[in-house]
Amino acid sequence: MDLNLKGKTAIVTGSTSGIGRVCARQLAAEGVNVVIVGRNDERGNKVVGECKAAGADAIFCKTDITDLGEVEATVKAAVDKFGKVDILVHSAAAPFLIMKLKDLPVDTWDSAIKVAQYGAMYFVKALNETMTAQRSGRIIIISSDAGRMGDAYQPVYSGAKGALIALSKSFAQDLGPAGITCNCICPALTVTEEDLPMLIDKYGYGTDEGKKKLTRVYPLRKLGMAEDVADMAVFLASDRAGHVTGQTISVSGGFTMM
Ligand SMILES: NC(=O)c1ccc[n+]([C@@H]2O[C@H](COP(=O)([O-])OP(=O)(O)OC[C@H]3O[C@@H](n4cnc5c(N)ncnc54)[C@H](O)[C@@H]3O)[C@@H](O)[C@H]2O)c1
């Protein structure tokens, strides 16, 4: 299947680690030039190297995505370097604590909401002119099954992720007439290179028994990998998904079915 992605440009938020990093690499492997967005120079430059090794050009733009000025500067840098932006993947998320609302420190609430929602809104606002002018664009938002189901131990995160689902439908309706699609991907617990040691230490994921316990709620009896999420992002970014918009797609081994 020809995805027709070669020569396109993507901005990927949260791509100095985890799922965003793998999305960036897999887009690069399809010939997409990638703008790595994050706050850590060393990790950002490492991912730039990985994308170049995968076959495309890449730059790192150090950006706090909760700052509109920084987001606008990143979009400008992307257009200056590559001439256009075709794809946004919004994968950034603030670290979260697993606890009920009554125990969750109030000073962690703002960043969960701001990184998720303001990050998405700032990028979509900043990209509106360029994507509308080119009459095409792909916006892919990484939400979570927690945003579809709610999770008693992740209340603020669940709310922020649920809001992203609504936001993406709003973007899809607003920007559809300009040929821009917007879809949400919802992972459940997903193995990333960075989180693997924690999954092994905290949940015994390195043993058969630990794996069985951790995966029993998943019909496919396995955890998703960052690559599974990135595969869906690459498909949604491609010409093959041109008639898909406003959709919320779980990539979670059947954890949610709706
Ligand atoms: N890994 C999972 O199990 C899982 C499950 C469901 C949903 N998700 C979602 O997938 C996405 C990626 O998750 P991940 O596991 O790769 O996490 P991750 O922590 O590795 O990646 C998130 C990235 O966002 C960056 N970030 C945070 N605040 C930022 C800011 N203000 N400006 C710029 N960058 C900022 C972090 O530095 C980090 O690099 C997130 O949206 C997460 O909610 C992950």
The ligand as an SDF file (V2000), in Angstrom:
LIG
                    3D

 44 48  0  0  0  0  0  0  0  0999 V2000
    2.3870    4.7780   27.5140 N   0  0  0  0  0  0  0  0  0  0  0  0
    1.1430    4.4820   27.8690 C   0  0  0  0  0  0  0  0  0  0  0  0
    0.8910    3.4990   28.5610 O   0  0  0  0  0  0  0  0  0  0  0  0
    0.0040    5.3660   27.4150 C   0  0  0  0  0  0  0  0  0  0  0  0
   -1.3070    4.9030   27.5760 C   0  0  0  0  0  0  0  0  0  0  0  0
   -2.3670    5.6910   27.1350 C   0  0  0  0  0  0  0  0  0  0  0  0
   -2.1140    6.9180   26.5630 C   0  0  0  0  0  0  0  0  0  0  0  0
   -0.8360    7.3570   26.4390 N   0  0  0  0  0  0  0  0  0  0  0  0
   -0.6040    8.6780   25.8470 C   0  0  0  0  0  0  0  0  0  0  0  0
    0.3720    8.5780   24.8430 O   0  0  0  0  0  0  0  0  0  0  0  0
    1.1350    9.7880   24.8130 C   0  0  0  0  0  0  0  0  0  0  0  0
    2.6100    9.4620   24.9560 C   0  0  0  0  0  0  0  0  0  0  0  0
    2.8400    8.8020   26.1850 O   0  0  0  0  0  0  0  0  0  0  0  0
    4.2600    8.2140   26.5570 P   0  0  0  0  0  0  0  0  0  0  0  0
    4.0430    6.9780   27.3100 O   0  0  0  0  0  0  0  0  0  0  0  0
    5.0870    8.2050   25.3620 O   0  0  0  0  0  0  0  0  0  0  0  0
    4.7840    9.3060   27.6050 O   0  0  0  0  0  0  0  0  0  0  0  0
    6.1530   10.0900   27.6940 P   0  0  0  0  0  0  0  0  0  0  0  0
    6.1770   10.6930   29.0620 O   0  0  0  0  0  0  0  0  0  0  0  0
    7.3020    9.2380   27.2790 O   0  0  0  0  0  0  0  0  0  0  0  0
    5.9930   11.2380   26.6100 O   0  0  0  0  0  0  0  0  0  0  0  0
    5.3690   12.4530   26.8780 C   0  0  0  0  0  0  0  0  0  0  0  0
    6.3080   13.5500   26.4480 C   0  0  0  0  0  0  0  0  0  0  0  0
    5.6640   14.8300   26.5840 O   0  0  0  0  0  0  0  0  0  0  0  0
    6.6410   15.7560   26.9850 C   0  0  0  0  0  0  0  0  0  0  0  0
    6.0590   16.9540   27.5850 N   0  0  0  0  0  0  0  0  0  0  0  0
    5.4190   17.0590   28.7830 C   0  0  0  0  0  0  0  0  0  0  0  0
    5.0980   18.3420   29.0220 N   0  0  0  0  0  0  0  0  0  0  0  0
    5.5430   19.0770   27.9650 C   0  0  0  0  0  0  0  0  0  0  0  0
    5.5250   20.4610   27.6410 C   0  0  0  0  0  0  0  0  0  0  0  0
    4.9600   21.3670   28.4600 N   0  0  0  0  0  0  0  0  0  0  0  0
    6.0710   20.8620   26.4700 N   0  0  0  0  0  0  0  0  0  0  0  0
    6.6620   19.9510   25.6460 C   0  0  0  0  0  0  0  0  0  0  0  0
    6.7040   18.6290   25.8860 N   0  0  0  0  0  0  0  0  0  0  0  0
    6.1540   18.1870   27.0410 C   0  0  0  0  0  0  0  0  0  0  0  0
    7.4900   14.9650   27.9980 C   0  0  0  0  0  0  0  0  0  0  0  0
    8.7210   15.5940   28.2340 O   0  0  0  0  0  0  0  0  0  0  0  0
    7.5930   13.6310   27.2810 C   0  0  0  0  0  0  0  0  0  0  0  0
    8.7270   13.6180   26.4290 O   0  0  0  0  0  0  0  0  0  0  0  0
    0.6230   10.6610   25.9400 C   0  0  0  0  0  0  0  0  0  0  0  0
   -0.2980   11.5870   25.4210 O   0  0  0  0  0  0  0  0  0  0  0  0
   -0.0640    9.6660   26.8570 C   0  0  0  0  0  0  0  0  0  0  0  0
   -1.0810   10.2510   27.6160 O   0  0  0  0  0  0  0  0  0  0  0  0
    0.2380    6.6140   26.8480 C   0  0  0  0  0  0  0  0  0  0  0  0
  1  2  1  0
  2  3  2  0
  2  4  1  0
  4  5  1  0
  4 44  2  0
  5  6  2  0
  6  7  1  0
  7  8  2  0
  8  9  1  0
  8 44  1  0
  9 10  1  0
  9 42  1  0
 10 11  1  0
 11 12  1  0
 11 40  1  0
 12 13  1  0
 13 14  1  0
 14 15  2  0
 14 16  1  0
 14 17  1  0
 17 18  1  0
 18 19  2  0
 18 20  1  0
 18 21  1  0
 21 22  1  0
 22 23  1  0
 23 24  1  0
 23 38  1  0
 24 25  1  0
 25 26  1  0
 25 36  1  0
 26 27  1  0
 26 35  1  0
 27 28  2  0
 28 29  1  0
 29 30  1  0
 29 35  2  0
 30 31  1  0
 30 32  2  0
 32 33  1  0
 33 34  2  0
 34 35  1  0
 36 37  1  0
 36 38  1  0
 38 39  1  0
 40 41  1  0
 40 42  1  0
 42 43  1  0
M  CHG  2   8   1  16  -1
M  END
$$$$
